[in-house]
């Protein structure tokens, strides 16, 4: 299975965006801090996500990124595909040269598995992930762990 951090981080960052979609544009720095993903890596991923129309950027003070579609309309596979990540269970990256330049005995089995995984992820949307209890629990924990600004009141 070759789903690298590129695909995992893109899905994680998009889910973070979906969870906080009512807060307006989110900065990549905030997502980076919350999800412990390198800011420069997020910038690369969001450039690709924007080009594929999954997110839109808002410039200026208070700017950042927003989902370009409702969470229910964004599939996990669309996110992975947008960052040019392949879901490939073969040793040859699907090229068929896994056995000294030829197709190995089980090549088509692993190609079928790759396709089944892609189909599985194509059936899951950010909206469905938002509805999952465990996702809500982790999101709440991240909110609880976020340092709150000090409020100073005069006596």
Buried (B, 14 or more C-beta within 10 A) or exposed (E): EBBEEBBEBBBBBBBBBBBBBEEEBBBBEBBBEBBEBEEEBBEBBBEBBBEBEBBEBEEEEEEBBBBBBEBEEBBBBBBBBBBEBBBBBBBBEBEBBBEEEEBBEBBEEBBEBBEEBBEEBBEBBBBBBBEEEEBEEEBEEBEEEEEEEEEEEEE
